[in-house]
Amino acid sequence: MRKLTGRGVLLLLAGFFGVIILTNAVFITLAVRTFRGEDEARPYLQGVAYNHTLSRRAEQSRLGWRASIADRRLPSGKVLLTVDVTQPDGEPPQGLALVGELRHPADEHRDRALRFAETAPGHFETVLRDLAPGRWRMLVSNRLKKPFQAEKRLWVP
């Protein structure tokens, strides 16, 4: 057995810390390439426009519209997403054309744009195929003049 010298200890320490630094460099590179760390495409512009967002929310609150969002997996394997919108008097509002987004909590590449069809007054539906089971966040908004937004976290079976 060879005797451990100062030079041997130095080489062992350098090798140990070299492996640690190399591993960290690989993990950091992979993390930065796969997730940029932003949820919104233009967070600065979104922040600048925040007063406009607040005024639209106040207008929606004044209108008193409420939304009920639901999901159901059909026997065909497709997923039916529904949104029911009502006014304070219980009647469906006029002048809505809903669009939305279904966001995956961990992978933005799995996000889906949604276009809803009004199948009955105040009742909107869209059908998605090839949607993986799991937790999703659904955002809905009106693409016409009157402000309306709703969101819900869903568990898709």
N, C-alpha and C positions, 0 to 999 in steps of 0.2 A: 504494500500500500504506500502511495506517495504521500509525502508530507505536505500539508496545506501551508502555502506561503502567502505573503501579502499580495503578491501578484495574482495568485489564484483567487483570493477573496475579491480583489478588484474586478477580475474577469467575471466571476459569478454575479456580483452586484450589477455590473454593467449589462450582462445578459438578462438578468431578471428585470431590471428597469427598462431595458430595450424592448422586451416582449410586452410589458405593460403599456409603454408609449405607443408601440406599433398597434396593439389591440385597440387602444383608445382612438387612434387616428383612423383606423378602419371603421369603427362604430360611428364616429362623428361624421365621416364622409358619407356613410350609408344613410344616416339620419337626415342630414341636410339635403341629400338628393331625393329622398322619398317623401319628405314632408317639409314644406317651406315655412310652416309656423304661423300662417295667416289663415283666418277663416273667411275673410272677405277679400275680393280681388283688389279693391282700392280703399283701404281703411282710412287713409288721410282724407280723401274726398267724401267718404261717408261721414266722417267727423265734422267736416266743414258744413255739410248739408243737414246736420242734426236738428237745427231749429225748424227746418221744413218738415222733418220727420215728426217733431213734437206737435206742430200745428195740424198735420194730418191725423195724428192720434187723437188730438182734442176734437177735431171734426167728427171722427168716427165715434168717439165717446158721446158727443152731442146727438148723433143720429141714433145711438143705442142699439145698433145691430149686433146680434149674437150669432155665433157659429157653433155647430156641432159637427165634429170630424170623426169619421169612423173608417175602419178597414175590415175586409173580409176576404179570405182566400176561397176562390171558387173551385168547384170540383175539377175544372180543367187545369188547375194549377196557377191560373192568373189571379191577380189581386185586384179587388174592386175597392177604390177609395171614394168615399162620399163626403160631401159637405152640405149641411142644411143651414141656411141663413134665414133668420127671422128678425123682424122689427120688434120694438117693445110691445106693440099691440098684438103680436103673434102672427101677423100677416107677413108674407114674403116680400122683400124689397124689390123694386123695379130698377132696371139699369145696372145689372151686374154681369160681368163677363170675367169669370175667375180663371186665373192662371196660378201656378205654384211651382214649388220645388220640393222634392223628397230628398233629404240629406242624410247620408250615412255618417254616424258620429266619428268614425275613425279613418275613413278613406274617401276623400272628395272625388276621386275618380269614379265612384259608384253612385254619385248624385244623379238624380233624374229630373228633367224639366217636366212639368205637368200642365196639360190643357184640359179643362173641364167642359163638359157639355151639360146644359141645363135640361134635365129630363122631365122636370115638373117645376112649377113656380117655387123658387127658392131652394130647389134640390139639384145639386150638381154631382156628376159622376165622371170618373175616368178609370180605365182598366189598364193595368200594367202586366206584362208577361216577363218571365225570367227575373223576378224579384226575389232575392235571397231572403230567407227568414231572418228575423232579428229586430233590433231596435233601430228605429228611423225617426227623423224629425221632419214633419210636414209643415211647410210654410205656404199660405194661400193669400193672394191679394187680388184686388179688382183692377183690371187694366183699363177701365173707363174712368170718367172724371171723378166720381164720388169715391172718397177714400175708404178702403176696407182692407184690413189685414187680420189674419188669424194664424195661430200655430198650435201644434200639438205633437207630443212625443208618442209614437206608436210602437206597439210590439206586433210585428207581422209574423203570423204563424208559418 
